Structure formats: C-alpha cells, structure tokens
C-alpha cells in the first residue's frame, strides 16, 4: 500500500504535493497507493514526523491529507493509537539527525519489500521497483521454493531485497535492521456450551469481517471459485445484499472442470448475486503462454505465484469493467486447519528422487531452512504468503484485495472450534447446507485443482523454455542451486512421459525462478 524513498539524518520537513509526501530538500518521499479503500495522514511536532497509510474503516471520513501539527505528547499518542488500528497499515517515522523507521501492520494484505544503498532506504509493494538493488541469490530461500517448502521471513530470493514481515519494524540509518515482533499468542479448541450456535457465530464473524471496511458494491467483486471458502463468504454477502455483488473465477481443467461449473451455478442460483460473472479459462490462458509477462522478460517477482498469467488476465478483465475491490476466500484452509496432533501428516517439501534437479548447494542450504523465520503471526504464515502472491497483480490494475478469512475475529473463531467442526471443513459445509445447497456442492468427491492447468503448461509450453535454459545457462546453475544434468534428465523424462504430477509439476517453479533471475539480475 506504499512506495517510499527515505534518507535518514536529513530534512524532516514534509509536505503533501497532491500525489505524495515529500521533504523540502527532495531527499525523501512516501507515495501512498491511491484507492478509495485507503487513507493516509501525516503528523509532525516540528522535529519528528509520523506518516500513516492504512485501510479505511466504515463510518469514518478520511482525514485531511495536509500535514497536521501536534505537540510531542500528542504525536506519541497518535503513534500508539496507529498501532491499534483495526485494519492493515504502514507507519513511517522520520526525524532530523535520526535513522528512519518503517513498521507494518498485522494483516499482510500488500507486501512491503525494502532495499537500500549507502544513502537511502527504498520500499515498494512491487518487487520490480527494487530490481536494481538485487545482488545475487539467497541459496536458502531459493532452495525453499524449489522444493515447495516456503517460509515467511525477511529473506527473499534476491540478496539486497528484504521483506518487512507483519508487525515488524525496519530501521535504516546507513545499515538496515529489521526487527521481528513478539510472537502472536494463539489459543486452542474449546469445549462448546450445550446450546452453542456455531453457525450463528460464524455468520456474525463473517459479517464483522465484511462490515469493517467501506465496501462499494458497485465496484466490488467476489472471487467465487466454486469451493467452500469463497462460496461461504460470497453467499453471505449476497444473502444480506441481494443483486449487488458480481462474481469472478478462473476455470480449471480436467475432470474437476464440469464439477466446478455445476457448483458455481448452484451457488449463484442459491442466493441473489448481480448478473455479472467474470470468467477466464486458465486452460486457454495457461502459465508460460507466449503472452505471459514472465516469458516476455518482464520483472515479475517469484512470489507472484505460478498462476500469474491467468490471474493477470482475470484481473485485467475485472479492471476493464470498473472493479476496484476483489474479495477472496484465501485463508479459509488455515482457519479450520487441523494440528499435527489432531491429524499427523507429512510436512511439505521433502526431497526425493523425483526432484533430481535440486542442486548440491540447495540441498546443503535446506539444513537451515527454518533459521531466521518470522515468529508466529496473528494471521497464519501460509495465508500471509498467499496474500503476497495475489496483491501485486491486483494493485497494478487499481484493485484492492480483501480477505475476510484473514480477519482476526475469523481466525480466533477457527482456533476455538472443536475438531469435528474443523475436520474436512465441516464449518463451511454446514453453512452452505443451510442455503439449501445439495451434495454436489457440499459433498463433492471430484478433485478441483489447477493440476491439469500445470500439466498443460509443462507439456505445451515449458519444454522449449527448459531447453533454452539448459542451452543458454542460468544463475541457478552458476550458484549450484539447480543441477543442470538432473534438469536435463527431467526434461527428457517429461518428453517420454507419462506425466507425473508429483515430480514433474515442480518444474514450473524452476522455470519461474529462472525467469525471475534473468529479469532481476
């Protein structure tokens, strides 16, 4: 939600020029993301300045953008209150002769990447803005992504570019230090009162998560995949406000496609959505298509996910029809996730013989894969990484994302629920059943995923890119993170088939990382 350039120990006299906050000497600037769901304010006591960019909350008019004068005590109070804001925020603090400080809120709706030179700190929600500061690869972070073992931390794929994680503070005075927050406290399942109405509590939590932000139904669209999470949130909004919200989705391929179409139709028929339904077929616009921005050499962060191209097509379609806000079901999996004690399961990202391209240096780095990760957050770390994937594509199109399942009230409800309400998403299933939706929706046994889209991508578009990578070379080879011989064997096996979802699908991450290193380094 912010882009910035901050020079410490310099003029702290700020002013608003209609687009950005800028210092009188021009050495620092803060550019808020312009959107009706956001607001910003700047306060100074003559020595120190506090700039706040945050999500708006319902029932409050945005503050004036001009610089507000305050006493030192009032500035301190404003700083304290800013951290208690109920939605997401970024705080920037400057003072003459002192380092600059940047702090982010707990929700992680838009990422904030930072880099620096010997003079200034730079920041942006779009990693491409910081590409000139990329200075090689982080073996540990590349290795995490290669084997699908992501970890939430200040570290990114590129040395020289860092992430300010939720509730963390970056301090820059010539050297950059990012201070992690104290771990967020979480609770476990509780015994329900005999007359507890879980579904009513769920509906109330959804209403609270939706009502806290001033949504404009004329420009807000729900992402309705046909799944439990997006379906639950979207139907609740349409139930309360009939004929006011449009829907959208990416269509999958394979056997689950017909099921997805049936489920979406039944969900849309169960309540009164607006007639508009924006649909993009991911099989017609697959990742790595020749028109894909990554393939064309644009600087696309490796964190923007493998579905970047089809998601960009959908986002463009929405923007062309005036959409300014998209609401998703991201975070629904984590809200009702089972613990390792409740359901023992294999951890993500095990290296096996099916990943022969993982290089020696990457394998060595994985011994330290859990080092220096962020402490427990209010929002689950996997949710935070998912939000980071979605945000840049939407923000480039002028669209702000909202994720009700990442609301603290929703998260706490999920933590308190007994096992039988969380197992197999019984909470979402039972809520959809109250709307009269039948077994095809609430008991579907057809797998619905993008696995077939990935298979189509790898068999139709990826081979030429992999062959070119092997022919021209890659920083991933040079750094010992990807083994060229192992990759060549994998490409040969992809040619001869049959396609293996567990082993071949991970090649998509190799290509995405390679294209990112080419564009950024």
Secondary structure as UniProt FT lines:
FT   STRAND          2..6
FT   TURN            8..9
FT   STRAND          14..16
FT   STRAND          21..23
FT   TURN            24..25
FT   STRAND          29..32
FT   TURN            36..37
FT   STRAND          38..44
FT   STRAND          48..55
FT   TURN            58..59
FT   STRAND          67..69
FT   HELIX           72..82
FT   TURN            83..84
FT   STRAND          89..95
FT   TURN            96..97
FT   STRAND          100..104
FT   STRAND          113..116
FT   STRAND          121..124
FT   HELIX           127..133
FT   HELIX           139..146
FT   TURN            147..148
FT   TURN            159..160
FT   STRAND          162..163
FT   TURN            166..167
FT   STRAND          169..172
FT   STRAND          176..179
FT   TURN            194..195
FT   HELIX           198..211
FT   TURN            217..219
FT   STRAND          220..223
FT   HELIX           228..240
FT   TURN            242..243
FT   STRAND          246..251
FT   HELIX           256..270
FT   TURN            271..272
FT   STRAND          277..281
FT   TURN            282..284
FT   TURN            287..288
FT   TURN            290..291
FT   TURN            293..297
FT   HELIX           302..304
FT   TURN            306..307
FT   HELIX           308..320
FT   TURN            321..322
FT   STRAND          325..328
FT   TURN            330..331
FT   HELIX           332..335
FT   TURN            340..342
FT   TURN            353..354
FT   TURN            356..357
FT   HELIX           360..365
FT   HELIX           366..368
FT   TURN            369..372
FT   HELIX           381..396
FT   TURN            397..398
FT   STRAND          400..403
FT   HELIX           404..406
FT   HELIX           408..416
FT   HELIX           419..422
FT   HELIX           423..425
FT   HELIX           426..433
FT   TURN            434..436
FT   HELIX           439..442
FT   HELIX           451..457
FT   HELIX           458..462
FT   HELIX           463..472
FT   HELIX           475..478
FT   TURN            479..480
FT   HELIX           484..496
FT   HELIX           501..504
FT   TURN            505..506
FT   HELIX           507..520
//
